[in-house]
């Protein structure tokens, strides 16, 4: 047994075993024909709480952030109750940093996606590397807060040129920092969440940088007066800053989720938790209107 393990719960077949270290948390459920695992990389975890928000069984919860003298010492930590967890994988689908994974026989395949209970998020990044010029200063690679971008350069006959731009989508958080950084407009990013983050500066302590320390996308900076300033265009709406703010000065509101077309009670419940009742009503209203139109078309076609 590894010396880093500080808690371990045993399990009988088909029950969920739980093993924790300082670096990770792993849940394992073994069946006769397959093994299903849920893995949390604590080092990549933002402590944003989205996993706890969307969990249908209230099996996921967060510890409190630790802040000393206005600086973030420790992010909130995710804990999972193995007795409540059903290994569906909704938490992994919405994890903005890819810290949570659900695998079956080693293959990443959340059951909620496989059975179309929860939609697949639309999050994409593309780079037209064929048109890249070396005089760009490799800005996309330089500004990436998660080091997800690698620019490959090759020298032929004494002339250096960019041959490829590789994006590690496993660690990309789709923050769009790279998009405006490219002087040739060759990077395009689609984020899954739309909305707005607001900061009530009247509540901010004079010396506090907890939200800036926690922000994974470098969207939060400090102005000359020491107060946080948000670059809304780079905010991924993960709620990490909201979680760590000791004064409740930050509010994150998501207004839409870009995803595949799935209609299920579980998804509508998750959508309402992620956004608001108004967003859910709008989604249901659009769906109802679509169904009415299809019904009219079918009735009209039957008369011809």
N, C-alpha and C positions, 0 to 999 in steps of 0.2 A: 504494500500500500504506500502511495506517495506520502511523503512527510508534509505536503501542503494541504492534505485533506483534513478539514476540521469538523465536518459533519457528514454522516453517511447513514441512509436509511435502507434496510434490506427489504426485499419484496418477494412474494411468492409469484409463480408464473401468472402472467396477464395483469398483475398489479404493477404499479409504477414505482420503480426504484429511483432514488434521488441521491446524487452525489455532488458535493460542493467543494470547491477550492476557492482560494482568494482570486483566482483568475477566471473561473468559469462555474457554471451550474449545468448539470446534465440530468435529464429525466429519461429513463429507459423503460419501455414496455415490451415485453417479449411474448410472442405468440408461438404456436407450433410451427407456423410457416413463415413468419417474418418478425423482424425487430424494428420497432419504431422509437426514434429518439427525438428529444427536444434539447437543443444546446444553446446556452447563453454565454457569449463572450463578454465578460464583465469589463474588459479593457476597451472594447468598442461601444459598450452600452452608454447612451447619453444620459440616462436617468430621466427621460422625457415624460414617461408615464403613459404613452399612447397604448402600450401593450395592456396596461391595467384598465385603460378606458374601454377598449374593445372586447376584453375577455368576457365571454358570455356566462361563465361560471364563477366569476369573482375569485378566480384562483391566483391572480397576479396582483401584487401590491408593491408599494415603494417604501423604502426607509426615508428618513428625513435627511436633507442635505446638511453638511457640516460647514459652517462659516465662521471664520475667525478674523476679527479686525477688518471686516469688509471684503475678505477674499475667500473664494471657494476652496475649502480644504478637501472635501469629499463630496462627490455627486450622490444624489439619491441612488440607492441600490435596489434592483429588482429582486423580489422574492416570489417563489411559486409554491403554492400549496399543492403537493402531489396527490392529496386525497380528493381535491376538488377538480384538478386538471383532467380534461378528457382528451388531450393531445390532438385537438382539432387543427391548431396552427393559425388561428386568426391573428394572434399576437405577432407571429413571424411575418405574415403578409404585410402588416402595417408598420413594422419596425423600420424607422427611417435610416438607421445606420447599418442594417444587416447584421446586427449583433445576435438576433434570435434566428435559429434555423430549426426546421422540422424535417427529419429525414425518415424514409422507409427503406430498409436494407441499404443504407448509405446514400440513397438518392434523395435529393431535395424535392419533396412532393407533399406539401401540406394537404391533408384530406379535404379541408374546406374549399380548396381550389379544384382538386380532382373531382369532387362531387358538385361543383358549381354552387356552393353555399355562399361563398364570399367571392367577389370579383377580383380579377387581376388588376393591379394598379398600372396606369399608364405613366411610365417614367422612362424617358429616353435621353440619350446624349449622342450626338453625331459630330464628327470632325471631318471636314473635307481636306484630308491630309495631302492629297495630290496637288493642291494649290498653295500649300504652306511655303512660306519664305523664311529663310534663316534670320533675316533682319528683324523678325518679330520679337526677338529677345526671349523666346520660349515662354511667353507670358502665361499661357494656359497652364503650363506645368508649374510655373512659379507661384501663381495665386491659389492653386487648388489647396483647400484647407485639410484635405484628407490624404494628400499625395496619391490620388487615384490616377493621375495623368502622367504618362511617360512619353517623352518625345525622343524618337530614335533618329540619330544623325549618322550619315556615312560620308566618307571622303573618297572621291574618285578623281584621280589625276590632280590632286592638290586642291580640289574644289569640294567644300563641304555642303551638304544639302540634307534637308529633312526627308526621310524615307517613310516614316510612319508616325502616327500619334495613337498610342494605345491607352484606352481608358479601362481601368479595372472597375467594372460595374458592381462588383461585390462590395466595394468600399465607397463608391461614389454616393454622395448624398443629394445630388442634383440641385445644388445651391445657386447655380448660374454665375458664380464668380468668374469662371473661364470665358463665358459668352462675351461680355463687353471688353474683357482683357485682350481678346484677339483683335489686332489692328486690321485684319482682312475680313472680319465677319464670317469666319469659317466654322464657328462652333454654334450648335443649336441644342438647347436643353428644354425638355418638357418636364415640368414638375407635377406630382400627383395632387397636391393641395393648393387651393387658392383661398385667400382670405387676408387678414390684416392683424398685425401685432401692434398694440398701443402701450405706451409707457406714461404713467402719471408721475411726472417729475416732482410734483409737490409732495409725494410720499417717499421719494428717494432719500436715503440717508446721505449726508455730505460726503462721507468716505465709504463707498461701497462699490465693488467691482464684481460682485458674485455673478451677475447675469452675463457680463462680458467674459469672465473666466469660463462660463459654462457654454456659451454659444458655439456650436460646432461648425457654423458656416462663416464665421468672422463677420457676421452682419452687424454685430454690436461693437461700437467703438466708444472711446472716451473723448469728449470735447475738451476745449481748453479750460473749462470750468470744472472738469472732473465728472461731469454727468454723462450718462449713457446716451448715445445717439445711434439710432437704428437705420441701417440701409435696407429699407423694406424689400427692395428688389432681390436681395440675397437671403432673405429670411425663408426658411423651409417650413415654418409653422409647426415646429416639433414640440413646442411648449416647454423645452428645457429651461429657458430663462424664467418662465412663469413658475416652474416648480421650485427653483432655488431662491427666488426673490423673497427676502425675509419680511418685506413690508406689504406684499400683495400689490405692488405697483404696476405689474405687467399683466396684460390680458391678451390672450391669443384666441382669435375667432376664425375658424375655417368656414368658408361659405360654399365650397364645392370640392368634390373628389373626382379626379379623372380616372376612369376605370372601365373595364369591360361591362357588358350588359348582363347583369344578374338580378333576378327578382326573387328574393327570399326574405322570410321574416328575420332571419339572423342578420342579413345584410342591412335591412332597413333599421334594425335596432342599433347596429354598429354605426351606420351613417348618422343617425340622430345623436349618438354619443360623441362622434367625431366633430360634428358640425352644430346643428341646432334643430329644434322641431320645425322651424320655418323652412329650412333646407329640405328636410324629409317631406314636408307637405308639398313643396314645389316639385320634388322628384315624383311623388305619388300622383300629383296633379298632371304632370307631363305624361306619365305612364297611362293614366286613365284616359286622357284625351287621345293618345295614340290608339288605345284599345277601341274607343268609340269610332274613330275614323276607319279602323280595319273592319269593324262590324258593319258599318254603313257600306263599305266597298263590297263586302261579301253579299249583303242583301241586294245591292244594286246588280251585282253580277248574276245572282240567281234569277233575276227578272228578265235578263236578256235572252 
